[in-house]
């Protein structure tokens, strides 16, 4: 799970919180006792979690920005002022400075 904390008008920092290590450990435990029928699905799930866990903080922030923009129906240019407005509409507690920082991460990591 990815979450972004530190979103308030008084804070200008963004902290990424991840618990993929907990999910990966649970999948490894499940694999240890898995039946032959369950193994392929659990192995695929473990591989997906590991690949997601390898993503750096700026990439996760970029993905988060894109998901928040999609949640408010924004389909325009991520580098635009309108995108910052839409991001702040999606997250009303987000400061302008934090929104611009997150926008820059999204622009730096196009998908």
C-alpha positions in Angstrom: 0.0 0.0 0.0 1.3 3.5 -0.8 0.1 6.5 1.1 1.3 10.1 1.1 1.4 11.8 4.5 2.3 15.4 5.4 -0.5 16.9 3.4 -1.5 20.0 5.2 -1.5 23.7 4.6 1.2 24.1 7.2 3.5 21.4 5.9 5.5 21.6 2.7 7.0 18.1 2.9 5.7 14.9 1.5 6.5 11.5 3.1 5.8 8.3 1.3 4.7 5.4 3.4 5.0 1.9 2.1 4.3 -1.5 3.6 5.3 -3.7 0.7 7.8 -5.4 2.9 5.0 -6.7 5.1 3.0 -7.9 2.1 6.1 -9.6 0.7 6.8 -11.4 4.0 3.2 -12.6 4.1 3.4 -13.9 0.6 6.7 -15.7 1.3 5.1 -17.3 4.4 2.1 -18.4 2.3 4.4 -19.8 -0.4 6.2 -21.9 2.2 3.0 -23.8 3.0 1.3 -23.6 -0.4 -0.2 -26.5 -2.3 1.1 -27.1 -5.8 -2.1 -25.6 -7.2 -1.7 -22.4 -5.2 2.1 -21.9 -5.9 1.9 -20.3 -9.4 -0.5 -17.6 -8.3 1.4 -16.8 -5.1 4.7 -16.8 -7.0 3.3 -14.3 -9.4 1.9 -12.1 -6.6 5.3 -12.2 -4.8 7.1 -11.1 -8.0 4.6 -8.2 -8.4 5.1 -7.0 -4.9 8.9 -7.2 -5.2 8.9 -5.2 -8.4 6.6 -2.6 -6.8 8.8 -2.5 -3.7 11.8 -1.7 -5.9 10.2 1.6 -7.1 11.9 4.7 -5.6 10.1 7.4 -3.7 9.8 9.9 -6.6 8.3 7.2 -8.9 5.8 6.3 -6.2 4.9 10.0 -5.8 4.5 10.4 -9.5 2.1 7.4 -9.6 0.2 8.8 -6.7 -0.2 12.2 -8.4 -1.5 10.5 -11.6 -4.0 8.4 -9.6 -5.3 11.5 -7.7 -5.6 13.4 -11.0 -7.5 10.5 -12.5 -9.8 10.4 -9.5 -11.0 13.9 -10.3 -11.3 13.2 -14.0 -8.2 15.3 -15.1 -7.0 14.3 -18.5 -4.9 17.3 -19.5 -1.2 18.0 -19.4 0.3 17.0 -16.1 2.8 19.9 -16.4 0.1 22.5 -16.5 -1.2 24.9 -13.9 -4.6 23.2 -14.3 -3.0 20.0 -13.1 -1.9 21.6 -9.9 -5.4 23.0 -9.4 -6.9 19.5 -10.0 -4.4 17.9 -7.7 -5.3 20.4 -4.9 -9.0 19.7 -5.7 -8.4 16.0 -5.2 -6.4 16.6 -2.0 -7.7 19.9 -0.4 -5.2 19.8 2.4 -2.3 19.8 0.0 -0.3 23.0 0.1 0.6 24.8 -3.1 4.3 24.2 -2.6 3.7 20.4 -2.0 1.4 20.2 -5.0 4.0 21.8 -7.2 6.7 19.4 -5.9 4.5 16.4 -6.6 3.6 17.7 -10.0 7.4 18.0 -10.8 7.8 14.3 -9.8 4.9 13.3 -12.1 6.4 15.3 -15.0 9.9 13.7 -14.4 8.4 10.2 -14.4 6.0 10.0 -17.4 4.2 6.7 -17.7 
